[in-house]
Amino acid sequence: MVSRKIQRKHNAFFFINAVLVVVGHGLRNRISNDIIHQYFTALPSLFLGLLLGVVLSRFFNPLIFRRIILLILIVVGVRLFITGFRT
């Protein structure tokens, strides 16, 4: 099972990430009805991903699970970074 320390780190990362996204949209005056609609549309996927992560963490070696999550975060981060420079 994934340790509490790792879970707290992931929770902190995603919370800070979410706050920065909202602040970024606010600074660029991009918070509109469309953004709010997209947020609520994404909520079921977010909850499903959270539930899936909790369930899968029980079946994987904690080290392997941590590496899989880290790899996913790196790929998503690089894609967001590249996309940010293109716009």
N, C-alpha and C positions, 0 to 999 in steps of 0.2 A: 504494500500500500504506500502511496506517496506520503511523505512526511508532512506534518503540519507546517513546517518552515517553508517548504517548497510551495505549498498551497497559498500561504500568506504572501509569498513573493509574487506568484502569478496574479493573485487578487489585486495586489498593490499596482502591478504593472498595468493590468487592464483598466483599473479605475483611473489611474493617471492618464492613460492613453485616451480614455473616453472623455475626460475633462479637457484635455488638450484639443481634441477634435471639436468639441462644442465651442471652446474659446476661439479656435481658429475660424470656425464658421461665423461666430459672432463678430470677430474683428473684420471680416470681409463682407459683412452684412449679407450672409448667405442663409441665415435662419429664416425660413419661410414655411408656408403650409406644406410645400412639397418635401422639404427636409423633415418636418415633423411626421408626415405620412410615411416616408421611407424608414424613419426610426421605428415607428410602430409596426411596419411591415417586417422589419428585421428581428423584432423581439422574439417571435417563436423560434427562429433559427438559433438565436443566442441561447435561449433556454435549452433547446435540444442539444446544442453543442456542450453546454455545461453538464447536462445530465449524462451525455455520452462519455465525456471525459471522466466523470466520477465513476461510472460503471466500468469503463475500460481500465482505469487505474488499478482496479482490484485484480485484474488478470495478467498484468505485465509486471516484469521486474521493475522496481522503481527507477533504477538507473536507465534502463532502456526507455521507459515511459518519459522520463525527463529529457532524454536525447531526442525523442520523436517530437515532443512539444517544442523544444528549442529549435529544431530544424524547421518546423512549421512557422514559428515566429520569425526566424531569420528570413525565410522565403517571402513571407507576407511583408515584412519590413522592407526588404530590398525592392519588392514590387511597388510598394507605396512610395518609396523614395524616388524611384525612376519615374513613376507616374507624376509625382509632384514637380519634377523638373521639366516634364513635357508640357505642362499646362502653364 
